[in-house]
Each structure stands twice: as C-alpha cells, then as structure tokens.
C-alpha cells in the first residue's frame, strides 16, 4: 500500500469548526458517494449501502425550551497518533502511515475470525470502525488516501472538498503556518484518552447559562440588566446583558464548575439566584426583579 505517494506531505490534519457547521450532511453523503459500490483497493473495499457512516454527524441538542442550541459535530476516524485499533489488531492489518493516516488493509483483515468479538471495533473509543458483514472485514474512513496519493488530485478528502461553507473544514500539513495557528486553539475529542487524534475541532460546545429577566409589576421584560456568573473555584467572572427580549446568554463557561449567579439593574433590587453547576447547559427560566422603593 503506498505511503506518501504522489508527493504527499507528511503530518496531515483535518480541522473542523463546529461553530460554522449547519448540519447539511454534505460530508456524510459525499463519503457514501465515494465509497459505496467503489473498490479502491488496496486502500479499501466497497462500503455497504446501509449501516456504515465513515463520516458521521453527531447532533447535540443543548439546554431546554425556549433556551435551546443545536450543535453538529462531523466525526470521521480520528487517525490517532496513539491508535488503540492498531494495537488491538492481532493480524497487523491496521497500520499508520508516515503522513499520519491510519488504514485497514482489506487484504489482511480476517474479520477477527474465530475470536469472540471484533477487536478493533471494541478498541476504538470514537465508534469509527464498522464491520462489513458481506466481506467479513472491518472498515472505516481512509481520509481519502487513494485520492491524496494521486498526483493528479489537487484537493483534500472528499468531505473537505464538498463542504459548501468556507472554513468549516480545513485540511493540510501540520507544519503549515496557517494550520499551526489554528491548531494552537483547537481541541480534540476525548483528550483524556491520550489517543492523540489528527482530527481537531474549533468551537466545541461549552456550557451556557441562559434566562430572561422580567419586571413582574410592569409585566415587561427588562432590557440592559447585568447578569454575572462568578466561578467559585477561580473567582473568574462572566458577564452578559439582557437584550430587547429580556434574554441573556452566559456563554463559553467551563464544564463541571459551580457558578454564583447575580442580576443587577439600576432602579431594581439586586438578586442573587444561587449556585448553578455546569454539568449540563442551564436554562434558569424567568427571573423577576423588584423595583427599589
């Protein structure tokens, strides 16, 4: 199987900005267009028409009505630098190329014949490996290595090439200065596992606290109220002001922290709401302020 063919640079990475992703599924569809019924040996055998998502799209619904946000996270194989699947494969069918791409050799994979489970599938913490029941082999995203190794192909993986929105997917050499700048602020999924993925993310969802500030006497929302969340472990403050609908959104908080919430507005009594814990996104609902006497 070619390694770094076609003048391919080493250290390829894919960066996905979930803040820009609209969940259009173009990446999912084009992946199937490229692989279903297409034999790209020695890189991959045809993907089944149903059941496989070598590019998946996770939909995360956050908060509660009416303070709801939806985030879409495209999720291919992570092409880890510390890949559990490589160590799990007893027939050495899974290898990591010098450019960082992890491939399953369809000629070597025996589908864990005689074993009680599919070892690489069980080992992958990202659920990115699938079993082809017809061919009796494991399969996954190849980062379109068959295209990248083609000297006539001038683009990146198909998912990157087809995305209709600029900046959702960025593909390139990790040593490129522009890529380095993005990597400095990017994150990976499940960093605690130390798998060292080569798929990075920008703007992964952070918890929010939202609500609406109301004057119950006037039966009107309060515009311009100051809402403060004090992070109790560090003393860091997050602030937001209510908009023309009385709504506020305290964004980009930290997971699993305790925040003391306070609301202030000139002419009204200050209100302390208590402690909110960000084990999930929080909608505190309507907050009623009393006018000062």
C-alpha positions as CSV (number, residue, x, y, z in Angstrom):
1,X,0.0,0.0,0.0
2,X,1.5,3.4,-1.0
3,X,2.9,5.6,1.7
4,X,3.3,9.3,1.0
5,X,2.8,8.6,-2.7
6,X,2.2,11.4,-5.2
7,X,4.5,13.8,-3.4
8,X,2.2,13.8,-0.4
9,X,3.4,15.9,2.5
10,X,3.7,14.4,5.9
11,X,1.7,15.2,9.0
12,X,-1.8,15.7,7.6
13,X,-4.5,17.1,9.8
14,X,-8.2,17.8,9.5
15,X,-9.6,20.8,11.5
16,X,-13.4,21.1,11.8
17,X,-15.1,24.3,13.0
18,X,-18.3,23.1,14.6
19,X,-19.3,26.7,15.2
20,X,-19.8,27.1,11.4
21,X,-21.3,23.7,10.7
22,X,-25.0,23.8,9.8
23,X,-25.6,20.0,9.7
24,X,-26.3,20.0,6.0
25,X,-24.9,16.3,5.8
26,X,-23.0,17.1,2.5
27,X,-19.9,15.4,4.1
28,X,-21.9,12.3,5.0
29,X,-23.4,12.0,1.6
30,X,-20.3,12.6,-0.4
31,X,-18.4,10.0,1.7
32,X,-21.0,7.4,0.7
33,X,-20.8,8.6,-3.0
34,X,-17.1,8.0,-2.9
35,X,-17.1,4.6,-1.2
36,X,-20.4,2.8,-1.7
37,X,-20.0,0.3,-4.6
38,X,-16.5,1.5,-5.3
39,X,-13.5,-0.7,-4.8
40,X,-10.4,1.4,-4.0
41,X,-8.0,-1.5,-3.3
42,X,-5.6,-1.7,-1.8
43,X,-6.9,1.2,0.3
44,X,-10.5,0.0,0.8
45,X,-13.2,-2.3,-0.4
46,X,-16.7,-1.0,-1.2
47,X,-18.7,0.4,1.7
48,X,-22.1,-1.2,2.2
49,X,-25.0,0.9,1.2
50,X,-26.5,0.8,4.7
51,X,-25.2,0.7,8.2
52,X,-21.8,2.4,7.8
53,X,-21.0,6.0,8.5
54,X,-17.3,6.5,7.8
55,X,-18.2,10.2,8.2
56,X,-20.8,10.6,10.9
57,X,-22.6,13.7,12.0
58,X,-23.5,14.0,15.7
59,X,-26.4,16.3,16.6
60,X,-26.2,17.7,20.1
61,X,-29.3,19.4,21.5
62,X,-28.5,21.6,24.4
63,X,-30.5,23.5,27.0
64,X,-34.3,23.4,27.4
65,X,-37.1,25.2,25.7
66,X,-37.0,28.1,24.9
67,X,-33.3,28.4,25.6
68,X,-32.1,25.7,23.1
69,X,-29.0,25.4,21.0
70,X,-28.1,22.7,18.5
71,X,-24.5,21.8,17.6
72,X,-23.5,19.5,14.8
73,X,-20.1,17.7,15.0
74,X,-18.8,15.9,11.9
75,X,-17.0,12.8,13.1
76,X,-14.7,10.6,10.9
77,X,-12.0,8.3,12.1
78,X,-9.6,10.4,14.2
79,X,-6.5,8.9,12.6
80,X,-4.9,8.9,16.1
81,X,-1.1,9.1,16.6
82,X,-1.6,6.7,19.5
83,X,-4.3,4.4,17.9
84,X,-5.8,1.7,20.1
85,X,-7.1,-0.1,17.0
86,X,-3.5,-0.7,15.7
87,X,-2.5,-2.4,18.9
88,X,-5.8,-4.4,19.1
89,X,-5.4,-6.0,15.6
90,X,-3.8,-9.4,16.0
91,X,-3.2,-9.9,12.3
92,X,-1.5,-6.5,11.9
93,X,-4.0,-5.4,9.3
94,X,-4.2,-1.8,10.7
95,X,-1.2,0.4,10.1
96,X,-0.3,4.1,10.5
97,X,1.3,5.8,7.6
98,X,4.1,8.3,7.8
99,X,1.7,11.1,7.0
100,X,-0.5,10.1,10.0
101,X,-3.3,8.4,8.2
102,X,-4.5,5.1,9.7
103,X,-5.6,2.4,7.3
104,X,-7.1,-1.0,7.5
105,X,-5.7,-3.3,4.8
106,X,-8.7,-5.2,3.4
107,X,-6.4,-8.0,2.1
108,X,-5.0,-8.7,5.6
109,X,-8.1,-8.2,7.7
110,X,-9.8,-11.5,8.5
111,X,-12.7,-10.1,10.5
112,X,-11.3,-11.5,13.7
113,X,-12.2,-14.9,12.5
114,X,-12.5,-17.4,15.4
115,X,-12.5,-14.6,18.0
116,X,-15.4,-13.7,20.3
117,X,-15.6,-10.1,19.2
118,X,-14.3,-7.6,16.6
119,X,-11.2,-6.3,18.4
120,X,-10.6,-3.1,16.6
121,X,-14.2,-2.1,16.8
122,X,-14.2,-2.7,20.5
123,X,-10.9,-0.8,20.9
124,X,-12.0,2.3,19.1
125,X,-13.2,4.9,21.6
126,X,-14.8,7.0,18.8
127,X,-17.0,4.3,17.3
128,X,-15.4,5.0,14.0
129,X,-14.9,1.4,12.8
130,X,-17.6,-0.7,11.2
131,X,-17.9,-4.4,10.2
132,X,-18.8,-5.4,6.6
133,X,-21.0,-8.5,7.1
134,X,-20.7,-9.4,3.4
135,X,-16.9,-9.1,3.0
136,X,-16.2,-10.1,6.6
137,X,-13.8,-7.2,7.2
138,X,-13.5,-4.1,9.3
139,X,-13.8,-0.8,7.5
140,X,-13.5,2.9,8.3
141,X,-12.6,6.4,6.9
142,X,-9.4,6.4,5.0
143,X,-9.1,10.2,4.8
144,X,-9.5,9.5,1.1
145,X,-5.9,8.3,0.9
146,X,-6.5,6.9,-2.6
147,X,-7.1,10.4,-3.8
148,X,-4.4,12.1,-1.8
149,X,-1.8,9.7,-3.3
150,X,-3.0,10.5,-6.8
151,X,-0.7,13.2,-8.2
152,X,-3.5,14.5,-10.4
153,X,-5.8,15.1,-7.4
154,X,-5.4,18.7,-6.3
155,X,-7.8,18.7,-3.4
156,X,-8.1,17.1,0.0
157,X,-10.5,14.4,1.3
158,X,-13.9,14.4,-0.4
159,X,-15.7,15.7,2.8
160,X,-13.4,18.7,2.9
161,X,-13.7,19.3,-0.8
162,X,-17.5,19.2,-0.9
163,X,-18.3,21.3,2.2
164,X,-20.4,24.3,0.9
165,X,-19.3,26.7,3.7
166,X,-15.9,28.2,3.8
167,X,-13.9,27.5,7.0
168,X,-15.9,24.5,8.3
169,X,-13.2,22.1,7.3
170,X,-9.5,22.9,7.0
171,X,-7.2,20.2,5.7
172,X,-3.4,20.4,5.3
173,X,0.1,19.8,6.6
174,X,0.5,20.3,10.3
175,X,3.7,22.3,9.6
176,X,1.9,24.9,7.5
177,X,2.0,28.2,9.4
178,X,-1.7,28.8,8.9
179,X,-2.6,25.3,10.1
180,X,-0.3,25.8,13.1
181,X,-2.1,28.9,14.1
182,X,-5.4,27.1,14.1
183,X,-4.0,24.1,15.9
184,X,-2.9,26.3,18.8
185,X,-6.5,27.0,19.7
186,X,-8.1,23.7,18.5
187,X,-9.3,20.8,20.7
188,X,-9.7,17.0,20.2
189,X,-12.4,14.7,21.2
190,X,-11.9,12.7,24.4
191,X,-8.4,14.2,25.2
192,X,-8.3,12.3,28.5
193,X,-7.7,9.1,26.5
194,X,-4.4,10.3,25.1
195,X,-5.1,8.8,21.6
196,X,-3.6,12.0,20.0
197,X,-6.1,12.4,17.2
198,X,-5.3,14.1,13.9
199,X,-8.8,15.4,13.6
200,X,-9.1,18.6,15.5
201,X,-12.1,20.8,16.4
202,X,-12.7,24.5,16.8
203,X,-15.6,25.9,18.9
204,X,-16.6,22.6,20.5
205,X,-19.7,23.4,22.6
206,X,-19.1,24.9,26.0
207,X,-21.8,25.2,28.7
208,X,-24.1,28.1,28.9
209,X,-26.4,29.6,31.5
210,X,-29.4,31.4,30.0
211,X,-32.6,33.0,31.1
212,X,-35.0,36.0,30.9
213,X,-35.2,39.0,33.3
214,X,-38.7,40.3,33.9
215,X,-40.4,43.2,35.8
216,X,-43.5,41.4,37.2
217,X,-45.2,44.6,38.2
218,X,-45.0,46.2,34.8
219,X,-45.4,42.8,33.1
220,X,-42.5,43.7,30.8
221,X,-39.0,42.3,30.2
222,X,-36.1,44.3,31.5
223,X,-33.6,45.4,28.9
224,X,-30.0,46.0,29.8
225,X,-29.9,44.1,33.1
226,X,-26.4,43.0,34.0
227,X,-26.1,39.2,34.7
228,X,-22.9,38.0,36.4
229,X,-21.7,34.4,36.9
230,X,-18.9,34.1,39.4
231,X,-16.8,30.9,39.0
232,X,-16.4,29.8,42.6
233,X,-13.2,27.7,42.1
234,X,-11.2,30.5,40.4
235,X,-13.0,33.8,41.1
236,X,-13.3,34.4,37.3
237,X,-16.4,36.5,36.3
238,X,-18.5,36.0,33.2
239,X,-21.0,38.8,32.3
240,X,-23.9,39.3,29.9
241,X,-26.6,41.9,29.4
242,X,-30.2,41.3,28.6
243,X,-31.3,42.0,25.1
244,X,-34.5,43.6,23.8
245,X,-36.4,40.4,24.7
246,X,-35.0,40.4,28.2
247,X,-32.9,37.3,27.4
248,X,-29.3,36.7,28.5
249,X,-26.8,34.1,27.5
250,X,-23.7,33.5,29.6
251,X,-21.6,31.5,27.0
252,X,-18.3,29.6,26.9
253,X,-18.4,28.7,30.6
254,X,-16.4,25.7,31.9
255,X,-17.8,22.2,32.3
256,X,-18.5,20.9,35.8
257,X,-17.9,24.2,37.6
258,X,-20.1,26.0,40.2
259,X,-21.2,29.5,39.4
260,X,-22.8,32.1,41.7
261,X,-25.4,33.9,39.6
262,X,-26.3,37.6,40.2
263,X,-28.6,40.0,38.4
264,X,-28.4,43.8,38.6
265,X,-30.3,46.7,37.0
266,X,-30.5,50.4,38.0
267,X,-33.7,51.1,39.8
268,X,-34.2,47.4,40.8
269,X,-33.1,45.4,43.8
270,X,-30.1,43.2,43.2
271,X,-31.0,39.5,43.0
272,X,-28.7,36.6,43.8
273,X,-30.0,33.4,42.3
274,X,-27.8,30.9,44.0
275,X,-25.2,28.4,42.6
276,X,-25.6,26.8,39.2
277,X,-23.4,23.7,38.3
278,X,-22.5,23.3,34.7
279,X,-22.7,19.5,34.3
280,X,-25.2,20.5,31.6
281,X,-26.4,23.6,29.8
282,X,-28.8,25.6,32.1
283,X,-31.9,27.5,31.4
284,X,-32.8,29.3,34.7
285,X,-36.1,30.5,33.2
286,X,-37.7,33.8,34.2
287,X,-36.0,35.9,36.8
288,X,-38.2,38.5,38.5
289,X,-36.7,41.8,39.8
290,X,-38.4,44.0,42.3
291,X,-38.2,47.8,41.9
292,X,-36.4,49.7,44.6
293,X,-38.7,51.7,46.9
